[in-house]
């Protein structure tokens, strides 16, 4: 079977608290095999749902505390009970990607069997640029809009005008980020298709 492996390594772990256990719990949803610590401050998870993998990548980009490697490819079946016991091409590609992420834009890299991995990597880098320039107020609006609220409802909740919400949404790149998320999901889904 084909899958996405996320191998992530905490940045600056020698001088910061260990974030692995908290992050493993936070990002448990959506993974077929949930995050587990593999060594030191590194953890790994297996996804077959590209949207869930992209949601996890978004959370990690927002935290700005991780080197993120995404590997797309074959994994051996039957799947083990624990992600760290798995084997296959996707694991190797994720390992190579997390190593490359240490010197890559947005501290993120994607490994895959062909040119499509480079395409999704580029989209993720551009998306990360949008997310990293968001202010706390921009994230506040983005989070509320993500729950399905209209701009007017967000304005009412925050006690500001609808025009102010629209300005914050524009400055936060909500439209651009939404399109990038959708495109990254579609490109990862293409990487999971059987040849």
Buried (B, 14 or more C-beta within 10 A) or exposed (E): BBBBBBBBBBBEBEEEEEBBEEBBEBBEEBBBBBBBBBEEBBBBBBBBBBBBBBBBBBEBBBEEBBBBBBBBBBBEEEBBEEBBEBEBBBBBBBBBBBBBBEEBBBBBBBBBBEEBBEBBBBBBBBBBBBBEEBEEBBBBBBEBBEEEBEBEBBBEBBEBEBEBBBBBBEBBBBEBBBBBBEBBBBBBBBBBEEE
